[in-house]
Amino acid sequence: MAERLPRARHNEQMHIAHVTSFYSLSALTPSSAVRARGIAYRSAGHEFSVIVPGTVSAVTWTEYGTVITVAARRAALRRGFVPIPLAIRRAIDRLVPDRLEVADRLSFRQLGVWARENQVPAVLFAEEIPADWFTDGALASYDIVVHNSRTEESSPARTAENKAAAIPQGVDIEIFTPLRHNPALRDRSGAELVVVCAAPLTVAGAMSSALEATRRLAAQGHDVHLVVVGDGPLRSRLERSASGLPVLFLSAQDLSLAERAEVFATADFALVTMGGTAGHGLALEALASGTPVIASGPAQHPIDFCFGGGLSTDSDPAHIANAIVSLAMNSVESRRLAARQSSLPFDAMPLNRAMIALHESLE
């Protein structure tokens, strides 16, 4: 057990550690939402560390905090690496945080025990954990269980019975803004329609549907250019599949938040090919950037698009292509304004303040 320092009290500087998902590869690790929350924590005078999976152990200092990479993918696993929960616990032992945030289904039980044993207030992000994994014992070690439901107040208020806090997923509308539209970047493609699709290059990311929709649009005579933003094991296969198509692949990990926002703001349309929390976050990033969204993933967190700001469809590439053509019939100004307005109810600033208040309320 790590030797504990005195915990931060209300309005004192806290060291907040966040454990991201080790279960699945996301479109960006850590996500834009976690990065933006880290920036908010640091602006409020707190220290932020985020623990992420990777192939090689590393420590990186960023604008949003310290990134601790735990070797827990591909080659590291084939070498018989220690179990992931134990590896994460070792990283947290070295950090000695004042608060712990957990968004990983593989380790949330063990990390809850660690938090209880070390008397560290802990917050569990329920959206990342399957509902049937929850047990009274697993939740007993956590002070708060945060969920994204928009049916309750988006404040850190919670009940003694279930410790629930409804804090919806948001987007930083100052980082992701239409003002990042880059005409020079836009003109570099030389195409009339620039479409961006950000997703992990995995089966779950369903990037193939974006490629096939692009193929259909090109076959119909549309001057289209697809920008793929993502990383993952299927990149080589997808690049071969895109041979002959106007497609550019960019690594999500190589882009800063500002550069990522610039890519979204410069595109004409954004395809969201995956559902769940990750897909919801990607849609919000595009909308906040003023880029209309075609959402084809299963919508667990539906968005009420303003007219012209987006459409929902199924994953059939023909339907995705038709949705792009339909939205393109609206003027550029009207559809970009509609996209931006669709994102405003999800402004992350008050939600991040709620998270800070939540942490400060814990003793």
N, C-alpha and C positions, 0 to 999 in steps of 0.2 A: 504494500500500500504506500502511495506517495505521501511524503510529509506535506501536510497542508499549511499554507500561509493563511493569515486572517482573510476572510471573505470580504469582498467589497460590499459596502452598505449603500443605501439609497443615495443617488446622485454622486457616488464616488466612481472612480474609474474601474471598469470591469474588464476582465479578459474573457471573452466569449469564444468558445470553440464550437464549430459546426462540423458534424460528420455527414458528408453527402452520401448518396446511394452507391454502394458497392455491388448492388445486385444486377443492374443493367447499365449499358452505355447510353448516356444522354446526348442530346445534340451539342451540349457544351458543358464541360466539367471544370470548375463548378458552374452552375447555371447562371444566366444573367441576373435572375432574381436574387440569388445568393450573393453575387458580386455587388449588386446595387445595395443590398442590405448591409454588406460589409462596409461600403462607403458611408452609409448612413450611421452605422455604429461608430466608425472612426470620426466622423464629423461631430458626433455627440461626445467625443473624448474617450471612447472605449477602444480596447484592443480586440482585434478579430483574427482568429485562425480558422482555417478550413482544411479538413482532412479529406483527401480524394484518393481514388485508386489509380494505379499506374503500373508500368512494367519495371520501373527503377525507383528506388527510394530517393527522395529529394526534398529540399526546402527552397521555396521561392518567395521573394518579397514582392508584393504587387501594390497597386493603388487601393485595393479593397482589403488588404490584410496579408497575413502569412499563409502560404499554401504548403501543407505538409502532404507529400505524395507517399503513399504506402504501397510497396510492391505487392500487387494482388491481381495481376492480369497476365494472361498468356504465358510467357516464358517463366515468370515468377511462380505461377501455379504448377507448371510442369516440373519444376525443380523440387517439388514437395515443400513449398513455402508453408510457414506456420499458418494455422487457421486464421481466417480474416478477422474475426472478433478479437482474438488475442493480439494480432498485429496492431489493430486500432487502439486497443487498450494500452499497449506499450507507448504508442505515440501520444496518447492523452496523458499518461503518467509523466511524460517529459514536459508537456505543456503546462500542467498544473492550472487549469482554467478556473475561473470563478463561476462560470455558467456553462452548461453543456446543452447543445442543440443536436438532436439525432434525427436523421432522415434516411436511415438504412435498415431494411428489413432483415438483413443477415446478422446484424450485431445489436439490434435495439434491446434485446433482453439482457445480454451481458453488460452493455453499457449502462443500462438502468441500474443494475446491481453495483457497478463501479461507482456511479454517482451517489447511490445510497451509502455505500461503505465509506466514501470519501467526503460525505456531507456536502456535495455540490448540487445546487438546484439544477434540475434537468427539464428540458422541454422536448417533447416528442412530436414530430410532424406526421400526423396520421395519414395523410394522403399517400405516403410512400409505403404504407404497411397494409397488406391484405386484411380485410375486416375479420376473417375467420382466424387470424393469428392473434387477435387481441384476447387476453385473459386478464382476470383481476390481478393475478400474480405478476404478469408482465408489465401492467400499468402502475402497479403499486409504487414502483421506484421513481415514477415521474411526477413532477409537481404540476405540470400543465400538458395537455394534449391539444395541439393546434390543428384545426382543420379548415378547409377552404370554403365551407358552405356559405353561400350568400343569403341563406334564409334566416340567419341570426345576425345580431349586431357585430360589426367588425371592430370590436374593442377587446381588450384583454380580460374583460369580465368573465368569470367562470363560476361554475357551481361546485359546491362541496361534494356533490354526489359523483360527478363524472370528470371533474377537472378540465372541462372542455372550454376552449377559447376559439371563437370563430374569427379568423383573420384571413380574408380572401387573398388569393394570389393577385399580385399587382404588377405594374410595369413602371419603371422610372421614366416619366414623360419629359424629363429634362435631358436625359441621355438619349433616349429614343424620340427624336423629334424631326418633323419635316425640314427643319432648318439645316439638317445635315445632308440634304440633297446635293450631290456633287455633279454638276453638268459635265465636267471634263471626264469623270469616271463613266457617266452615262453615255457620252459620245464615243468612248473608246470601243464599245461593243459594236457600233455601227448598225444596230438593229432598231426597228421601230418599236418592238415590244421586248422589254427586258423583264424576265420573270426570275424570282429568287425562291429557292427552296432550301430551308435549313432543317436538317434532321440527322440523327446518327446514321451512319452508313451500315446499317444492320437490317435484318429481316423486319424487325419492328418499325424501323424508320420508313419503310415502304417507298424509298426513293425511286424505285423502278417505275412507279405510276407517274411520277413527274417526268421521267425520261420519255415514257411512252406518250404522254400528253404533248410534250414538245415535238416528238416525231410526227404526231397527227397534225399539229398546227403547221409545221414546216411543209408537210405533204399537201396541205390545203392552200399553200401559197403565202402563208403569213411570215413576215420577216421577224422571227422570234429568236431570242438568245436566253438560255437558261443558265443561271448561276447557282451552283450547288455549294452549300456551306455545311460542312460536316466532316466527321472523321469516323473510322470504323473498319472492321475487317473486310467489308465488301467493296472497299474503294476500287481495287484493281478490277474486279468483275464489273462494277458499274461503269468504270472508264472504258472497258472494252465494249460494253453494251451501248455506250454513247458515241462510239466511233462513227464519224461522218455527220454527227449532229452538232449544232452550234451550242456547245455546253462548256462551261468553265468550272473546274473544281477548285474550291478554296478550303483550307483547313480552318475549322472553327477555332482551334486552339491557338492558331497563329495570329488571330485578330484581337485587338483590344476592344473594349466595349464601344469606344467611339468609332472605331473602324467597322465593327459589326453593325452599329446603328447607321453608318454611312451607306453600307451595302443595302440595307433594308430601305432607307429613304430614297435611294437612287433608282431602285427598281420600280417598274410600273405595277406589278402584281406579285403577291407572295403566295406560294402554295404551302399548305400545312397538311402533311400526309399522315400524321400520327395523332392519336387522341390522348386523353388523359391530361394530367398536369403539365407534362412536357409540351404537348401540342397546344394547350391553352396558353402557355407562356410564350411560345413562338408566335402565335396569332397576335397576342397583345404587343409584342415587340414590333411587328410589321405595322399594325394599325396605328400605334403611337408615332411611328415614323411617317405616317401619311400614306401608307401603301395598302391598297385594298387586298383582302384575303380571300382565297378560295380554300375552304376547309373541307377535306375529304376524309379525315380520320374520324373514328368514333367520338362523338362530342359528349364527354362526361361533364364538361364545364361550358355549356353553350354561351355564345356571345350574341347579344342583340345588335346586329349590324344596322347602322344608319343606312338609308337607301343609297346604294352605289358603293358602300364601304366594304362589302364582302358578300359572299354567297357560301352556302353549305351544299355539298353534293356527296354522292357516293364515290368510291375509289375507282370507278371505271374511267380509264384515261380519256375516252370519248366525252364523257360528261364533264370531266375537268377542263378539257379543251373548250367545250361549248360554254362553260362558265366564264372562262377568260374572255372569249369573244363577246359574250353578253355584257360583261362589265366594261369592256373596252368601248362600248357604244356610248357610254357616258363621257362627258367632258373630263379632261384631266383635273381641272380645278375642283369640280364638284365631287369627284370620287375621292380625291386626296383629302378634301375637307371632311367628307363623310367618314373616311377611315379614321382620321384623327379624332373626330367627335365620338366614334364608337369606343375608343380606348379611354376616354377621360373618366368614366366611372371607376376605372381600375387604377387610378393614380396611386403609386406605391408610397408616396411621401407620408400620408397619414397612417398607412398600414405599417410602415417601418417605425414610425413614432410609437405606434401601439405595441410593437414588439419590444422596443426599448423600455417603454413603461412597464410591460409585462416582466421583463428581466429585473428591473429596478424594484418591482413589488415583491420579488421572491427573497426570502431570508434563509 
